[in-house]
């Protein structure tokens, strides 16, 4: 099977699978280019409420196809940054489901997701120091926000791999699951995300991601904007009514 990104949509969740099993799901230039327009199509699909990024078989993603670096470093890195930023900008909740190696560009993609669930035995690494590559600014900032300056320097300076337990302690992953339990946990949690208020999730994602980069007054202005949209949509009233009536809410935002 040719390397590529496999996609399926079921019960409100889109699953994007990185598939290049002959090279531990390393991302080729074509795969990097494929991801942003693929994400744009899924973002426009009203049936998609959450997105899961995973790898084919027993590996998440071992990074970029190193063969692409022989001739030029800048183009593969630019492609990776464009893919990473498109993933970070996806409007709905995104979740990385990780087995095996999550290294280099694979770790870059996982960090661009909102949440990361890993199976025991997963290994994580940020490896530019092994290749004399300067890690992109966007990816560096995202890594620091997740794990803090000291842990980010450990990963960036050494290129060493860390296990799931250490990744969990540093904040690089959110949950570590026993072998055999990852798929069910991810599917169940994605279903929870798909059932929640899309308006709340959209607002929260904007406010959390932007909290580092804007003044407090600007953040408060955006929060007020979203509160007004919630009132106008009627979803806040519906959420309260559903709670009191002990039923699932029927949220309607965005209308149309």
C-alpha positions in Angstrom: 0.0 0.0 0.0 1.3 3.4 -0.9 2.2 5.8 1.9 -0.7 8.2 2.6 -3.3 9.4 5.1 -6.4 7.2 5.5 -9.6 8.8 6.6 -13.0 7.6 7.9 -15.9 9.4 9.6 -18.2 7.6 12.1 -20.6 8.8 14.7 -19.3 12.3 14.6 -15.6 11.4 14.8 -13.1 11.7 11.9 -10.1 9.4 12.2 -7.0 10.2 10.2 -4.5 7.4 10.1 -0.9 8.0 9.1 0.1 5.0 6.9 3.7 4.3 5.8 4.3 1.0 7.6 7.5 0.2 5.8 9.1 3.3 7.5 7.3 3.3 10.9 4.7 5.7 9.4 7.3 8.4 8.6 5.7 11.3 6.9 6.7 11.8 3.2 6.6 15.2 1.5 3.4 14.2 -0.2 1.8 13.2 3.2 2.8 16.6 4.7 1.2 18.3 1.7 -1.9 16.2 1.9 -2.7 17.0 5.5 -3.8 20.7 5.4 -6.4 20.3 2.6 -7.6 17.1 4.2 -8.2 18.9 7.5 -9.9 21.7 5.7 -12.4 19.3 4.1 -13.1 17.6 7.5 -13.5 21.0 9.2 -16.2 21.9 6.6 -18.0 18.6 7.2 -20.9 19.3 9.6 -21.0 15.6 10.6 -17.5 15.9 12.1 -17.5 16.9 15.7 -14.1 15.6 16.8 -10.9 14.3 15.1 -8.6 11.5 16.1 -5.0 11.3 14.6 -3.3 7.9 14.8 -0.8 5.6 13.1 -1.2 2.4 11.1 -0.3 -0.7 13.1 1.9 -0.5 16.2 3.5 2.9 15.5 2.1 6.5 15.6 4.7 8.3 13.5 8.5 8.1 13.5 8.8 11.6 12.1 9.7 12.9 8.6 11.1 10.6 6.0 14.8 11.4 6.5 15.6 10.7 2.9 13.9 14.0 2.1 16.5 15.9 4.1 19.4 14.8 1.9 18.8 17.5 -0.7 17.1 20.3 1.4 16.1 20.9 4.9 14.0 24.0 4.5 11.3 22.6 2.3 10.5 19.5 4.4 10.4 21.7 7.5 8.1 24.2 5.9 5.8 21.4 4.9 5.8 20.0 8.4 5.1 23.4 10.0 2.2 24.0 7.6 0.7 20.7 8.5 1.3 21.2 12.2 -0.4 24.7 12.1 -3.3 23.3 10.1 -3.8 20.6 12.8 -3.6 23.1 15.6 -6.1 25.4 13.9 -8.7 22.6 13.4 -11.9 24.1 14.8 -13.1 21.0 16.7 -11.3 19.0 19.5 -8.4 16.9 18.2 -7.0 13.8 19.9 -3.8 11.9 19.2 -4.0 8.2 19.7 -0.4 7.0 20.2 1.3 3.6 20.0 4.9 2.8 19.6 7.2 5.6 18.3 6.0 9.2 18.4 9.2 10.9 17.4 10.4 14.0 15.5 7.7 15.2 13.2 5.3 12.6 14.7 5.8 14.3 18.1 5.3 17.6 16.4 1.9 16.5 15.1 0.9 14.9 18.4 1.7 18.2 20.2 -0.4 20.1 17.8 -3.5 18.1 18.8 -5.6 19.3 21.8 -5.1 16.0 23.7 -2.8 13.0 23.6 -3.7 9.5 24.8 -0.9 6.8 24.6 -0.6 3.1 25.1 2.0 1.7 27.5 5.2 1.1 25.7 4.9 4.3 23.6 8.2 6.2 23.1 8.4 10.0 22.6 11.3 12.1 21.2 12.1 15.4 19.7 15.2 14.7 17.6 16.5 17.8 15.7 19.8 17.7 17.7 20.5 14.3 16.0 20.3 16.0 12.6 21.7 19.5 13.3 18.2 20.9 12.5 16.8 24.0 14.2 13.4 23.1 15.5 10.7 25.5 14.1 9.6 28.4 16.3 5.9 27.3 16.3 6.7 23.8 17.4 9.2 25.0 20.0 6.6 27.3 21.6 4.0 24.6 21.5 6.3 22.1 23.2 7.3 24.6 25.9 3.6 25.3 26.7 3.0 21.6 27.1 6.0 20.5 29.2 7.7 23.7 30.4 11.1 25.1 29.6 13.2 22.6 31.4 11.6 19.5 30.0 11.5 21.1 26.5 15.3 21.7 26.7 15.9 18.1 27.9 14.1 16.8 24.8 15.5 19.4 22.3 19.1 19.3 23.6 19.4 15.5 23.8 17.1 14.0 21.2 16.7 11.1 23.7 13.5 9.1 23.8 11.3 9.1 26.9 8.6 6.6 27.9 4.9 7.1 28.5 5.3 7.5 32.2 7.7 10.3 31.9 5.7 11.9 29.1 2.7 11.8 31.4 4.6 13.4 34.3 5.8 16.3 32.0 2.4 16.9 30.5 3.4 15.7 27.0 0.5 13.2 27.2 -2.8 13.3 29.0 -3.4 9.6 29.7 -1.4 6.4 29.4 -3.5 3.2 28.9 -2.7 -0.4 29.4 -2.1 -2.5 26.3 -5.3 -3.3 24.6 -7.3 -0.5 26.1 -6.3 2.5 24.0 -8.7 2.1 21.1 -11.8 1.8 23.3 -10.8 4.7 25.6 -10.1 7.0 22.6 -13.4 6.0 20.9 -15.4 6.5 24.1 -13.8 9.9 24.8 -14.2 11.0 21.2 -17.9 10.1 21.6 -18.1 12.3 24.7 -16.5 15.2 22.9 -18.9 14.8 19.9 -21.9 14.9 22.3 -20.8 18.2 24.0 -21.5 21.8 23.0 -19.6 22.7 19.8 -20.0 26.4 20.8 -18.3 25.8 24.2 -15.6 23.8 22.6 -14.9 26.3 19.9 -14.8 29.2 22.4 -12.6 27.3 24.8 -10.2 26.3 22.2 -9.8 29.9 21.0 -9.4 31.2 24.5 -7.0 28.5 25.8 -4.8 28.7 22.7 -4.8 32.5 22.6 -4.4 33.1 26.3 -0.6 33.1 25.9 -0.5 35.7 23.1 -3.0 38.4 23.8 -3.6 40.9 26.6 -6.1 40.0 29.3 -8.5 42.7 28.0 -8.5 41.2 24.5 -9.2 37.8 25.9 -12.0 39.1 28.0 -13.5 40.8 24.9 -13.5 37.5 23.1 -15.0 35.7 26.0 -17.8 38.2 26.1 -18.3 37.7 22.3 -18.7 34.0 22.8 -21.1 34.4 25.8 -23.3 36.6 23.5 -23.2 33.9 20.8 -24.2 31.3 23.4 -27.2 33.4 24.5 -28.3 34.0 20.9 -28.0 30.4 20.0 -30.4 29.2 22.7 -28.0 26.4 23.5 -27.4 27.6 27.1 -31.2 27.4 27.7 -31.3 24.0 26.1 -28.3 22.7 28.1 -30.0 23.7 31.4 -33.3 22.2 30.3 -31.7 19.0 29.3 -29.9 18.8 32.7 -33.1 19.3 34.6 -35.0 16.9 32.5 -32.2 14.3 32.7 -31.9 13.9 28.9 -29.2 14.4 26.3 -29.1 18.1 25.1 -29.9 18.9 21.5 -27.5 21.7 20.7 -28.0 23.6 17.5 -25.0 25.9 17.1 -23.9 26.6 14.4 -27.3 27.0 12.8 -27.8 26.2 9.1 
